Amino acid sequence: MPRTGKANSFQQRNMLRRDDVEMLFPEPPAEEDSDRVVELPIDELWLDDQPRQIVPDDVLARLIDEDRAQPAALLTELKRVAEAHPYYGGVLRGIADLARTIAAEGVLEPLLVVKSRGRQVVRDGHRRTLASLLAGRDRVPVRIVDEPSDVEATARQLVVNIQREDLTALEKGRWLLRLARLVERQVREERGLPIHESVIDQLVGGEPTADEGDPDPAVDAGPVGRDLAAEVRRRICDLAGLGQRHYYNLMYLNRLSPAAREAGLGLSEGQLRAATSLPPDEQAEIVRFIAQRGLTSREANSLVQVAKSGDRDAVRRVMARLAKEETERQRASVSWEPLLHAVPRDLWPRCASLRAELGALPDDLRQVRLKAMWEQRRLAGELQRQFDEILDLYGFVAPDDGNGGTPRARRRPQR
């Protein structure tokens, strides 16, 4: 950094050496750049969250408790759980794909890191860090940012996560719960209320009421508690730009039992929302069925409403009806014989009936049927291609169709 004009003028007037002047006029320390990009060793980075589900929450919590929450330990745990759970196997494969890109091109987007309690804590870039380890790198570029408070930092991350389409509903709900607990503590300290209690924990742990459109319906802590819950909600909605309904929909996802969350890792908010109103010991079975059959939000809600009636036979009947179409497809795959009757001979009146039915269906169900039609059309094209190859293989000559045309003999392909 160049010396000040005062130092230069003093040196010129008194004919002093530069070293003597620098002792008299030391340069002020440069202000630390709070938003700079540097390279840090990966083994100096720490984790205290996972914006996207990399390992089960209890695994990360254990690493934090054991003071081992660093990228290398997280990668080891991911490899372990990936052997037993397909979801985490997919996570590991995705990180391995990213590692190949990083090995060839490097980390193009720096990680976001904050200084917390004397450690460099990763706020964004968990997967890039693990992929860098897989790629054989020991350093990564990071952008060190200031973090004024835990509340502001978590709120900022929540806004980013809600806007990211690659995060699951459960991941967004978990971030919202984390922010709500921080905001509640902040409000309790401001009002001089006990900090060891929590209306937010009541909200996510309480039994849903019949009308959950009311503010803070699950909070039963008197006027003070309800007012506290409303203030927490108001501040979070202002910080994150959430509407009240979206706030509750995401918050209620934290009511799901660990087994239900494990079964519904990839499901949408709409598919999971209804299951949060079930008792914890009934959630996993319903969520697992929703995930296996790919039920729509409306179908999932219908199934949950039947389950809430307590009639287990009715639940089984609904499950059987929803699974019937898939069961029939599975039976058809046992033998090649159904391929010879895949297209019904009376397809024209059937298609006319289909057109009429599609016109009467609501939009969401119509989309489900149209998607199934598109899939059948794709399969029909592949069936035609396979049949053509088989017919050519055996030099089959098509019979006269009765229209006076002479069918052309198929040529046996050259081998």
Backbone torsions as a table, in degrees:
resi	resn	phi	psi	omega
1	MET	NA	134.0	-179.0
2	PRO	-65.3	148.3	179.1
3	ARG	-71.4	159.7	-179.9
4	THR	-71.1	159.8	177.2
5	GLY	-62.5	-31.9	178.6
6	LYS	-62.8	-41.6	179.5
7	ALA	-66.5	-42.6	-179.8
8	ASN	-63.6	-42.5	-179.4
9	SER	-64.4	-40.3	179.3
10	PHE	-63.6	-41.6	179.8
11	GLN	-63.2	-42.6	-177.7
12	GLN	-67.0	-40.0	-177.5
13	ARG	-69.6	-36.3	-171.6
14	ASN	-105.9	3.0	175.7
15	MET	53.8	43.9	-179.5
16	LEU	-96.8	158.4	175.6
17	ARG	-71.0	156.0	-176.8
18	ARG	-62.9	-39.0	-179.0
19	ASP	-61.9	-38.0	-179.8
20	ASP	-67.8	-37.6	180.0
21	VAL	-67.0	-39.6	-178.7
22	GLU	-66.2	-27.6	175.5
23	MET	-70.6	-35.0	179.8
24	LEU	-79.5	-32.5	-178.2
25	PHE	-124.2	71.7	180.0
26	PRO	-63.6	143.7	178.5
27	GLU	-69.9	135.5	176.9
28	PRO	-65.1	144.7	179.4
29	PRO	-61.2	139.0	179.3
30	ALA	-67.2	139.8	177.6
31	GLU	-66.9	135.8	-177.1
32	GLU	-69.4	128.0	179.1
33	ASP	-76.2	117.7	-175.7
34	SER	-88.4	1.4	-179.0
35	ASP	-139.1	57.4	-176.2
36	ARG	-113.8	157.6	178.5
37	VAL	-104.1	124.5	177.5
38	VAL	-135.1	170.5	174.3
39	GLU	-105.4	130.7	179.8
40	LEU	-123.2	148.0	172.4
41	PRO	-64.2	139.2	-179.0
42	ILE	-63.3	-32.3	-178.2
43	ASP	-75.0	0.5	173.2
44	GLU	-99.5	0.2	-178.8
45	LEU	-94.0	148.4	-180.0
46	TRP	-129.0	162.2	-178.2
47	LEU	-128.6	141.6	172.0
48	ASP	-134.9	10.7	178.1
49	ASP	-162.8	177.4	172.3
50	GLN	-146.8	97.1	-178.7
51	PRO	-52.9	-36.5	173.8
52	ARG	-114.0	148.9	-175.1
53	GLN	-70.0	104.1	177.6
54	ILE	-97.9	-44.8	174.4
55	VAL	-133.0	164.2	175.1
56	PRO	-55.3	147.1	-176.8
57	ASP	-57.6	-37.7	-178.0
58	ASP	-67.6	-26.6	178.0
59	VAL	-69.1	-45.4	178.3
60	LEU	-65.4	-40.2	178.8
61	ALA	-59.9	-38.9	179.1
62	ARG	-65.9	-42.6	178.3
63	LEU	-61.4	-38.4	178.7
64	ILE	-66.5	-44.6	179.2
65	ASP	-61.6	-35.5	-178.8
66	GLU	-87.0	4.8	-179.5
67	ASP	57.2	41.8	178.8
68	ARG	-126.2	18.6	-173.6
69	ALA	-78.6	74.0	176.7
70	GLN	-126.8	162.1	-173.3
71	PRO	-54.0	-43.5	-176.9
72	ALA	-63.3	-41.6	179.1
73	ALA	-67.8	-37.7	178.9
74	LEU	-65.2	-39.9	179.0
75	LEU	-64.8	-39.6	177.3
76	THR	-61.7	-43.4	179.3
77	GLU	-66.6	-38.0	178.8
78	LEU	-62.1	-43.9	179.0
79	LYS	-61.1	-35.1	-179.4
80	ARG	-69.1	-50.0	-176.6
81	VAL	-72.4	-25.1	-179.4
82	ALA	-66.4	-24.3	179.4
83	GLU	-69.7	-24.3	-174.5
84	ALA	-109.4	-16.1	-174.1
85	HIS	-130.0	123.3	-177.0
86	PRO	-60.0	-35.2	-179.1
87	TYR	-60.2	-48.8	-178.1
88	TYR	-73.0	-24.2	170.5
89	GLY	-62.3	-40.5	176.1
90	GLY	-65.6	-38.2	176.9
91	VAL	-60.7	-45.0	-179.1
92	LEU	-65.0	-40.3	178.1
93	ARG	-63.5	-39.8	178.1
94	GLY	-63.4	-39.9	178.0
95	ILE	-67.7	-37.1	177.4
96	ALA	-64.1	-39.0	176.4
97	ASP	-62.5	-43.5	178.7
98	LEU	-63.8	-35.0	-179.9
99	ALA	-62.5	-37.5	179.0
100	ARG	-64.8	-37.5	177.1
101	THR	-67.3	-42.1	-179.6
102	ILE	-66.4	-36.8	178.3
103	ALA	-62.1	-32.9	-177.8
104	ALA	-88.1	-37.3	-170.4
105	GLU	-121.5	-10.1	-176.9
106	GLY	84.8	178.3	177.3
107	VAL	-84.0	108.7	-174.0
108	LEU	-80.2	-30.0	-179.5
109	GLU	-113.0	116.8	-177.9
110	PRO	-61.7	151.3	174.0
111	LEU	-72.2	154.5	171.4
112	LEU	-97.4	125.5	-175.5
113	VAL	-131.1	142.1	175.2
114	VAL	-123.8	156.1	174.1
115	LYS	-91.2	121.0	-178.7
116	SER	-139.6	119.4	178.7
117	ARG	53.9	41.0	177.1
118	GLY	78.8	8.2	-179.1
119	ARG	-122.3	156.4	174.9
120	GLN	-92.1	108.9	-172.9
121	VAL	-107.2	128.9	-179.1
122	VAL	-75.8	125.2	174.8
123	ARG	-100.6	-33.4	179.1
124	ASP	-147.8	129.6	179.6
125	GLY	120.6	23.4	-179.3
126	HIS	-57.6	-45.9	-176.8
127	ARG	-71.4	-35.2	176.6
128	ARG	-63.4	-35.0	179.1
129	THR	-66.1	-47.5	-180.0
130	LEU	-65.3	-39.4	178.8
131	ALA	-64.3	-35.5	177.5
132	SER	-63.9	-38.8	175.7
133	LEU	-61.5	-45.0	179.0
134	LEU	-63.7	-30.5	-178.9
135	ALA	-81.0	-0.3	177.7
136	GLY	85.4	14.6	179.8
137	ARG	-92.5	149.6	178.7
138	ASP	-116.1	-1.7	177.3
139	ARG	-135.4	151.5	178.8
140	VAL	-138.6	149.7	174.6
141	PRO	-75.4	136.0	179.9
142	VAL	-133.6	150.9	171.8
143	ARG	-108.3	116.3	-178.6
144	ILE	-87.0	121.1	-175.9
145	VAL	-119.9	153.0	175.1
146	ASP	-76.8	148.5	178.8
147	GLU	-132.1	94.7	-173.7
148	PRO	-57.7	-39.2	-179.4
149	SER	-157.7	159.1	177.5
150	ASP	-60.6	-36.7	-178.7
151	VAL	-65.0	-49.2	-178.3
152	GLU	-65.3	-39.1	-179.7
153	ALA	-65.3	-45.0	-179.7
154	THR	-67.4	-37.9	177.6
155	ALA	-63.1	-42.0	179.0
156	ARG	-63.0	-42.4	179.8
157	GLN	-67.6	-36.4	178.4
158	LEU	-62.3	-43.8	179.4
159	VAL	-59.6	-44.8	178.9
160	VAL	-62.0	-43.4	-176.0
161	ASN	-68.7	-37.7	179.4
162	ILE	-64.5	-33.0	-179.0
163	GLN	-80.4	-15.1	-178.6
164	ARG	-83.9	125.3	-177.4
165	GLU	-77.9	-15.8	-176.4
166	ASP	-87.1	-2.9	176.2
167	LEU	-89.4	143.6	178.8
168	THR	-80.0	165.0	178.1
169	ALA	-61.8	-38.9	179.8
170	LEU	-64.5	-37.7	178.6
171	GLU	-65.7	-40.3	177.7
172	LYS	-66.8	-40.3	178.3
173	GLY	-63.0	-38.0	179.7
174	ARG	-65.6	-40.0	177.9
175	TRP	-66.0	-38.8	179.0
176	LEU	-63.6	-41.3	178.8
177	LEU	-63.1	-41.2	178.9
178	ARG	-61.0	-44.6	179.2
179	LEU	-65.5	-41.4	-178.4
180	ALA	-61.3	-39.4	179.0
181	ARG	-66.5	-39.6	177.6
182	LEU	-65.5	-43.0	-179.9
183	VAL	-66.2	-40.2	178.8
184	GLU	-61.4	-43.0	178.6
185	ARG	-60.7	-41.3	178.6
186	GLN	-60.5	-46.5	-178.9
187	VAL	-66.3	-40.5	178.9
188	ARG	-62.1	-41.3	178.7
189	GLU	-65.0	-38.6	178.9
190	GLU	-64.9	-35.3	-175.2
191	ARG	-97.2	0.2	179.7
192	GLY	69.3	31.1	-180.0
193	LEU	-94.8	156.9	178.4
194	PRO	-58.3	135.3	-177.1
195	ILE	-94.9	-6.6	-179.7
196	HIS	-85.0	-6.4	176.5
197	GLU	-99.1	165.6	-177.6
198	SER	-155.3	117.1	173.7
199	VAL	-77.7	-24.0	178.4
200	ILE	-67.5	-40.1	177.0
201	ASP	-64.5	-32.6	174.0
202	GLN	-65.2	-39.6	-177.6
203	LEU	-62.9	-43.4	-176.9
204	VAL	-88.7	-11.5	-179.5
205	GLY	-109.3	-8.9	-176.8
206	GLY	-82.7	164.9	177.1
207	GLU	-77.9	132.0	178.5
208	PRO	-62.6	147.5	176.0
209	THR	-96.0	175.6	-176.4
210	ALA	-65.0	-37.3	-178.5
211	ASP	-117.6	103.8	-178.2
212	GLU	-97.4	16.1	174.2
213	GLY	-82.8	-16.5	178.5
214	ASP	-72.3	151.4	178.0
215	PRO	-60.7	130.4	172.7
216	ASP	48.6	55.8	-172.9
217	PRO	-65.8	-27.5	-174.9
218	ALA	-88.4	-4.3	-177.5
219	VAL	-87.6	120.2	-179.9
220	ASP	-125.3	66.9	-176.8
221	ALA	-127.0	27.1	179.4
222	GLY	78.3	178.4	-177.3
223	PRO	-57.9	-38.6	-178.6
224	VAL	-65.0	-45.1	-179.6
225	GLY	-65.4	-41.1	-179.8
226	ARG	-67.4	-38.3	178.2
227	ASP	-66.9	-37.4	177.8
228	LEU	-64.0	-45.7	178.9
229	ALA	-61.5	-39.2	179.5
230	ALA	-66.4	-36.7	179.3
231	GLU	-68.6	-39.8	176.5
232	VAL	-60.4	-47.8	179.6
233	ARG	-59.3	-44.7	-177.4
234	ARG	-61.4	-44.3	-178.2
235	ARG	-66.1	-40.4	-179.3
236	ILE	-67.4	-42.0	179.6
237	CYS	-63.0	-35.7	177.3
238	ASP	-69.6	-41.9	-178.2
239	LEU	-67.5	-42.1	-171.4
240	ALA	-103.5	-4.1	-179.4
241	GLY	69.6	33.0	-179.7
242	LEU	-94.5	148.5	168.2
243	GLY	-84.1	162.2	-176.7
244	GLN	-60.7	-44.1	-178.6
245	ARG	-63.8	-43.0	179.5
246	HIS	-64.1	-37.5	177.9
247	TYR	-58.0	-50.2	-177.9
248	TYR	-69.0	-40.0	-179.7
249	ASN	-58.9	-43.5	178.5
250	LEU	-72.0	-39.5	-177.9
251	MET	-64.5	-40.0	-177.4
252	TYR	-66.2	-21.3	178.4
253	LEU	-61.6	-22.6	178.3
254	ASN	-75.2	-4.5	174.6
255	ARG	-78.5	-15.3	-177.4
256	LEU	-66.2	142.5	178.4
257	SER	-67.9	159.2	177.6
258	PRO	-54.6	-39.6	179.9
259	ALA	-66.7	-37.8	179.0
260	ALA	-69.0	-39.5	177.8
261	ARG	-64.4	-39.4	178.7
262	GLU	-62.6	-39.0	-179.1
263	ALA	-74.0	-27.6	-174.2
264	GLY	-109.7	30.1	-174.9
265	LEU	-55.6	-38.8	-175.0
266	GLY	-100.7	6.9	-175.6
267	LEU	-81.8	159.8	-178.8
268	SER	-84.0	168.4	177.7
269	GLU	-58.1	-42.4	-179.5
270	GLY	-66.0	-37.7	179.3
271	GLN	-69.1	-30.3	-175.4
272	LEU	-93.2	-26.1	-169.0
273	ARG	-55.4	-45.7	-175.6
274	ALA	-63.7	-36.4	-176.7
275	ALA	-65.9	-18.6	-179.9
276	THR	-69.2	-15.5	179.6
277	SER	-87.0	-2.2	179.0
278	LEU	-87.7	156.7	172.0
279	PRO	-60.1	146.0	-175.6
280	PRO	-53.7	-35.5	-176.4
281	ASP	-75.7	-7.4	178.6
282	GLU	-106.4	-9.5	-172.0
283	GLN	-69.8	-43.0	-171.8
284	ALA	-61.1	-43.2	-178.5
285	GLU	-61.4	-44.3	-178.0
286	ILE	-68.1	-45.5	-179.1
287	VAL	-63.8	-39.5	179.1
288	ARG	-61.5	-41.5	179.2
289	PHE	-66.6	-41.9	178.6
290	ILE	-59.3	-42.1	-178.8
291	ALA	-70.2	-43.5	-177.6
292	GLN	-64.7	-39.5	-176.7
293	ARG	-93.6	-6.8	-179.7
294	GLY	62.4	42.9	-177.7
295	LEU	-65.6	148.0	173.8
296	THR	-73.9	169.4	178.5
297	SER	-59.4	-40.2	-179.3
298	ARG	-68.2	-42.2	178.1
299	GLU	-64.6	-40.1	178.2
300	ALA	-62.9	-41.2	179.8
301	ASN	-65.2	-39.8	178.3
302	SER	-62.9	-42.4	179.0
303	LEU	-63.1	-41.7	-179.5
304	VAL	-66.0	-40.2	179.7
305	GLN	-61.5	-38.5	176.6
306	VAL	-67.7	-40.7	-180.0
307	ALA	-63.1	-34.3	-179.4
308	LYS	-69.6	-18.6	178.3
309	SER	-72.2	-18.0	-179.8
310	GLY	85.0	-1.0	-179.4
311	ASP	-87.2	96.7	-176.6
312	ARG	-65.8	-33.0	177.8
313	ASP	-64.0	-39.6	178.5
314	ALA	-65.0	-38.5	177.9
315	VAL	-61.8	-43.7	-180.0
316	ARG	-64.4	-37.1	179.3
317	ARG	-65.7	-42.0	178.9
318	VAL	-64.7	-42.5	178.3
319	MET	-61.6	-41.0	-179.6
320	ALA	-65.1	-39.9	-179.9
321	ARG	-66.3	-43.7	-179.1
322	LEU	-67.5	-28.5	-178.0
323	ALA	-91.2	-7.4	-172.5
324	LYS	-58.7	-45.3	-176.2
325	GLU	-62.9	-43.1	-179.9
326	GLU	-68.1	-37.8	179.1
327	THR	-60.9	-41.5	179.7
328	GLU	-64.4	-37.0	178.1
329	ARG	-66.3	-38.4	179.4
330	GLN	-64.8	-39.7	177.8
331	ARG	-63.5	-38.4	-177.9
332	ALA	-65.6	-23.9	-176.7
333	SER	-81.3	-6.6	-177.4
334	VAL	-69.7	-36.2	-174.6
335	SER	-132.8	157.8	177.2
336	TRP	-81.3	-13.4	-174.5
337	GLU	-57.9	-41.6	179.6
338	PRO	-60.3	-20.8	177.6
339	LEU	-61.0	-29.5	-179.3
340	LEU	-73.5	-11.1	179.5
341	HIS	-128.3	26.8	-174.6
342	ALA	-65.0	-35.7	-179.2
343	VAL	-105.2	119.4	-179.4
344	PRO	-67.0	146.6	-178.9
345	ARG	-70.0	-24.6	179.1
346	ASP	-97.7	43.6	-175.0
347	LEU	-66.2	-26.8	-177.6
348	TRP	-65.7	-52.8	176.7
349	PRO	-65.3	-30.4	177.9
350	ARG	-65.3	-41.9	178.7
351	CYS	-66.3	-36.7	177.1
352	ALA	-63.3	-40.5	177.6
353	SER	-65.6	-38.0	179.1
354	LEU	-63.3	-43.9	178.2
355	ARG	-57.6	-44.1	-178.6
356	ALA	-65.4	-40.7	-178.7
357	GLU	-67.9	-40.7	179.7
358	LEU	-60.4	-35.8	179.7
359	GLY	-67.2	-22.5	-177.3
360	ALA	-96.5	-9.1	-176.3
361	LEU	-82.3	150.4	170.8
362	PRO	-65.9	162.4	-172.0
363	ASP	-57.5	-43.4	-174.7
364	ASP	-67.4	-40.9	178.1
365	LEU	-69.6	-33.7	178.1
366	ARG	-63.1	-40.1	178.6
367	GLN	-62.9	-37.0	177.5
368	VAL	-62.4	-45.3	179.9
369	ARG	-65.6	-41.8	-179.3
370	LEU	-64.7	-37.3	176.9
371	LYS	-63.8	-40.3	177.7
372	ALA	-65.4	-38.1	177.6
373	MET	-62.2	-43.7	-179.6
374	TRP	-61.2	-40.9	179.8
375	GLU	-65.3	-41.6	177.9
376	GLN	-64.3	-37.5	178.3
377	ARG	-63.4	-41.7	178.3
378	ARG	-63.3	-43.4	179.5
379	LEU	-66.5	-36.4	179.1
380	ALA	-63.9	-39.0	176.8
381	GLY	-63.9	-40.6	178.2
382	GLU	-68.2	-36.9	177.5
383	LEU	-62.3	-41.8	178.5
384	GLN	-62.5	-42.0	-179.4
385	ARG	-64.3	-43.9	179.2
386	GLN	-64.0	-43.0	179.0
387	PHE	-62.9	-41.3	179.3
388	ASP	-59.8	-42.3	179.7
389	GLU	-64.5	-40.8	-179.6
390	ILE	-67.5	-42.8	179.2
391	LEU	-63.8	-41.8	177.9
392	ASP	-64.9	-37.3	-178.4
393	LEU	-58.6	-38.6	-177.5
394	TYR	-102.0	11.4	175.8
395	GLY	58.5	37.0	-176.5
396	PHE	-69.0	135.0	176.3
397	VAL	-103.7	121.3	-177.2
398	ALA	-66.1	140.3	178.5
399	PRO	-69.3	160.3	178.2
400	ASP	-62.0	129.1	-177.6
401	ASP	-83.6	3.2	177.2
402	GLY	85.8	2.9	-178.7
403	ASN	-101.9	12.9	176.8
404	GLY	86.4	-1.9	-179.4
405	GLY	-86.7	152.5	176.8
406	THR	-101.7	114.2	-177.8
407	PRO	-65.1	144.9	178.6
408	ARG	-88.5	130.8	179.4
409	ALA	-68.5	139.0	177.0
410	ARG	-78.5	141.4	178.9
411	ARG	-90.1	139.8	174.7
412	ARG	-69.9	125.7	-177.1
413	PRO	-63.1	148.0	178.8
414	GLN	-72.1	132.5	-179.1
415	ARG	-106.9	NA	NA
